[in-house]
Amino acid sequence: MGRPPTKPAKLKDGFYIEVRNEGSKANGIKIRRDTKEEMMMAVEDYSRIKDVNILGELKNDKWVDKKEKKKKLKK
């Protein structure tokens, strides 16, 4: 057998969605697509029978978030 891995697996660059059974609270399966258009087509296909959560774009092991959070400055 051997020792179980302690480090999470690295994800490839691309656009990710998470698909799970309807009503399930467990983590779903992450599905990667190369372009945003392909990801949106996959969302349409899977949303008919599954719950779909769009995770976004991943580049160099970091999630790309175009919305910048505003920081409150302390005086």
Buried (B, 14 or more C-beta within 10 A) or exposed (E): EEEEEEEEEEEEEBBBBBBBEEEEEEEBEEBBBEEEEEBBEBBEEBEEEBBBEBBEBBEEEEEEEEEEEEEEEEE
